[in-house]
Amino acid sequence: MTTDRLNQAGGRLLRLAALGSQLVNVIAFDGSPDETVSGRAYRQGVLQGCAKWERRRRWINRAFWWQTDHCRGSHLQDLRMARAITALYD
């Protein structure tokens, strides 16, 4: 398999993981379908000061121990995706 095809497969897997997280956000937490659980944990835990989501953020970040502040990165990625989608309609 070529490097290009591996990169495409990896990108597809990351998008599927994000989709799964968005699905969990909708079903389990009655959240927006356009936001991942990690991104929501950062937004509500850090930016809005909700203690419940701050605990979830800390737990998620521990689960992704190899990444520096996974939830912040997810929040920023959620924002980038929202901007890209709205740019399609500008």
C-alpha positions, 0 to 999 in steps of 0.5 A: 500500500502506498503512503498516499493510500495509507494517509487517506485511510488514516484520515478516513478513520479519524473522520469515522472516530469523530462521527462516532463521538458526535453520535455519542454526543447526540444520543448519550448527552442530548448534544449537537450533532456537529460537536464531539464529546471531547470538544463539548467537554472543553467548551462546557468544562473550561469556557463555561465552567460547568463542573460536570463537564470539567470532570469529563474533560479531565477523564477524557484527557487522561484517556488520550494521555499521549496528546497534549490537551486532547479536548482543547484540540477537539474543540478547535477542530470542531470550530475549524469544521464549522467554519469550513462548512459555513464557508461553503455557503458564503 
